[in-house]
Every structure is written in structure tokens, then in C-alpha cells.
Amino acid sequence: MFLKRFIQPAGAVLAYCLATSLPYAAHAQDVGAQPPAPPAPAIPKPISGSLNLSMGSGRIVRLPHPVASIFAADPNVVEVRPASPTSLFMFGKGVGQTNVIATDGSGNTVAQYNVVVGPSSFASNRLAGQSKLSAPNSSVHAESEPGGMVVRGTVETPEQANQVMGQAKLISPSGTIANDLTVKEPIQVELKVRIAYMSRSVTRQLGIDWGSVGTSAFKLGKFALAGATGTAPASISGTVPGQLGVVFPGGTFEGIIDALASDNLAHIVAEPTLTTLSGTQANFLVGGQFPVPVAQSASSSTGGSVVTVQFESYGVQLSFTPTVFSDGRISLQVSPKLSQISTANSFVSTVGNSSLVIPALTVQGASTTVILGSGQGMAIAGLLQDSTNQTDNAVPGLGEVPVLGALFRGDSFQREQQELVITVTPYLVDPVSNTGLLASPDDGWTPPNDLQRILLLRNSGGPYKNAAMPGDAGFVVQ
């Protein structure tokens, strides 16, 4: 029993040894044969993604495999430099979007990124920090854009809004700011502007024209005397020289007195009134527009030029931006202007066979910034001009004789005086509940009937009073 159990394990061990020796024998027989070819390396799967950078900043990008070449579609947007065989450094150079591709030595794509470069956030972050000092209880943030910066948020008072916008103009790289601030306490400002303009022109012309000589001149023995003085010029710049000569035979001596007196007085008053919110620009125009032809180059195929029309405004114009401070003072950026069409300096342009007369403008205006209290007035511009011109034309020698020399002399005298004053007065105003308190030019006017118009020559009918509705007005739904 003991022997049987011993022999069975020995046989099993022998069988195992024989079985395991066979591969070695087969391997020994194939020593002279060629080894099999190694398998082809696997192509790494490329990775792709998106990167957002700010102009002037960069970041390191890790790659799964070593790369040999790096390509940037637009190097003006992003600059790429290898930091190591498996890492890249991308730097934002300009605002825009481009692609960056990295390949290995065999030309296989290892990584591909879509890179977006935005404006630098330095200006917006700095403005957000500065606004906490000037407007501590407000919420202000800025967004940098390619053309400037957009300021958004809510402030307590218009003075805080003015301070934040002033800081934004200093911080913004381009100086272009879009104001999207909201004021919790909006204040309305009414501005009254008075433009008073006076112009006076005095012209005096006097002279004797000896050029109207008859068939014969003044006889002095065998000689005859004839001549002509310088007549009074038609304008201050005109010159007509005097002359003196001798003619034959004797005769008469005739002359004509030239005299002109002209006075011109112009008085213009404009009083525009405009209301707007604090910190908001308002514009006002009462007048019109006249067309001005503008020549533009045509396409290369047609050649020549194309005339387009550009309209220019004239009349009473007012543009102002008020800012109300916490103490009630008002800062005004105001630009009033009064312009009129004038043909004195008109321009004549010839187009084809026709002539275009382009009129000029006479302008009185100003542009300034002042600080006033509500109801206070100030003269922001003034002009006083006094010019005198005198022209004398005379016969040489005879025109210089005292008293009698006036017979041989022409005189022209011209004086122009101009005076302009522009005053502004701001008011802090609130809307009224009683609309009857608001006056209008047609208050008290009604159309006349036939009897009033024909027999009584009246342009208005009976008395009319703009009565207001008593009590609170509202809507009644039935």
C-alpha cells in the first residue's frame, strides 16, 4: 500500500518532466531560423481642445507625446514656443481667434487647439478696484473690448457716476468708454441758454466825378483843362484812381456828385431750453439742413467721379451734458451754436454744363464746461468787435489842397460793430402733476369765426383758457 502510493507520484513527475522538455527541444532545433518582424508602432490619437487667453498673458500646455513641429495659423494672434518635447508655451499677442497644431517627427498630429485671445483684463480689474473707493456702496464692473471698455453697474448718485467715468477714461488704453451705469437717484436738469447777437454796419461814401466832360473842356487861353477825380468806391476795397489832362479847344467843365449813406442793424436772440437726466447728453436743433454736394471716386471699371449729397445742419443748436454733485452743484458740458445760411462766402462748383452754388454758414457758438448752482446764471461767451475802414481816392496834388481839395477827392468810410453774449442757467426740476401749469405758445388762442375774421379783423377767437382737470386724473375701465 505504501509502495503504490509512492510510484504514482513518481510517474506523474516523470511525465511532467518529459512534457516540459519538449519545447526546449523544439526551440533547440529552430536556432538557425529568422526571428519574426516586430509589430508596427501604434499612431497616437491626437487630442483637441479650446484655450482662452487674454492679450499679454500666456500659459503652459502639456502634450501626451513628444512633438517635432508647431504651427500657428495666425502668429499675430498667438505666439507658440516649445517649453519641452511634451509642453508648449502659448502667448496672446492680439485680439482674435486662430488654430495651433503640433505634430511629431512622422507628421502625425499630436494636438490641435482652437485659441481665442481676448482683450486684457487689467483695465477692467483696476477700474473695479478704483470704483470701490469712489462708490463704496455701488456695484460697478467693466468689460474690456477691442475698441475700448464698457462700464456697467449701479451707483448711488450722479456724482459717483461722474467719478467712475472719469477714472475709466484714464484707465482705458484707447480712452473710448461706453457708459452703461444706472443711477439709483436720477435727477433732471433743465438748461436755459440765451444767445443775443447785435450787428451794426455804417457806410458813408462821398465824391465828385469830374469824368463827365462835355464836347469841350475849360478854356485857358489856347489850352483846355479836363479831368476826372477818384469817385467814391462801391465797396471799401474798391479803388478808382483820379486823373487830370489837357484837351483842345476851350469849353465847359462839368461834374457829378456821388454820395451814398447806408446803415444796417441786425438783432438776433435765441433762447433754447432743454431738459435731461443728470449724466445724460441731450441735443436740441431748431432750423434745418441744406444739401452739400460731395464728389467721390467711382469704381475702377466706370471711372470718373460720383457726386453724392451730404446734409449740413443750421439754426439754433444746443448740446449739453449735466452732472449733479451731492451738494446740489451742477457741472455743465455745454455747446450752444447759432448758425445762418449766408451767400457772402458761397462756393460755386461746376459739374458738367451746370453750376452749383454751395452757401456758407455764419456761426456764433461756444463749447465749455462750467459749474453752477441751480438757478445761477453765467455768461460763458462774449464778443465785442469794432472795425473801421476808410479809403480816399483823389487827383494827385489837387486833392491835397485844403478845403478846395474835396472837389477833387472821393471818400469812403465804413464801420462795423458786432456784439455777442451767451448765458446759461441750469435748474433742478421735477415733473408737475398739474399739466395746466405748463405754458405753451397757443395758450389763449382759438380760431376766429367768419364775423371775427372779416369784420373785426381778428386773428384769434374768444378767450381760451387751458383748464386743468381737478383732482387726481387716471383711467376708468368700464
Number of C-alpha atoms within 10 A of each C-alpha: 5 6 7 8 9 10 11 10 11 11 11 10 12 10 11 11 11 10 11 10 10 11 11 11 10 10 10 10 10 11 9 8 7 7 8 6 6 6 6 6 6 6 10 12 12 16 13 13 9 11 14 14 21 18 21 17 13 18 12 14 13 14 17 14 16 16 23 16 16 18 15 18 12 14 16 14 21 26 17 17 13 16 13 12 15 14 17 19 15 22 21 26 20 22 20 17 17 17 18 21 17 22 19 17 10 9 11 16 20 23 21 18 16 14 21 20 23 21 23 21 16 15 20 22 14 16 23 19 13 18 23 14 11 17 19 13 12 19 16 23 18 22 18 20 16 12 13 18 24 19 21 16 15 19 24 17 21 25 24 22 28 21 14 24 20 12 16 28 17 13 18 20 14 12 12 15 20 15 18 13 21 18 20 12 11 14 18 19 25 20 23 17 23 17 23 18 19 15 17 15 17 15 19 17 23 20 25 22 23 22 19 13 18 13 11 16 22 21 18 13 8 9 15 19 19 25 22 22 27 24 30 29 23 12 13 18 10 13 16 15 17 21 16 15 10 14 16 16 16 18 19 14 19 16 16 13 13 15 15 13 12 10 12 10 12 10 10 11 14 16 13 18 15 16 20 18 20 27 26 14 15 15 14 15 15 12 13 12 12 13 13 16 15 12 13 11 11 12 10 7 6 8 9 11 12 12 13 11 11 11 12 11 17 20 18 22 19 21 16 22 21 29 26 28 18 11 8 13 17 24 21 23 16 22 17 24 20 24 17 17 17 13 13 10 11 13 12 11 12 10 10 6 5 8 10 12 14 17 17 15 18 13 15 19 18 14 13 12 13 13 17 18 17 18 13 13 15 14 13 18 16 15 11 11 10 12 10 12 12 14 17 21 22 26 20 16 9 16 21 14 13 8 8 11 15 18 19 27 27 29 22 25 19 19 15 17 15 16 15 18 18 23 17 24 19 26 18 19 15 10 7 9 9 13 12 13 11 9 9 9 6 9 12 13 15 14 12 16 13 12 11 15 14 11 8 10 11 15 13 15 16 13 9 12 11 15 9 11 10 7 7 7 10 6 5 5 4 3
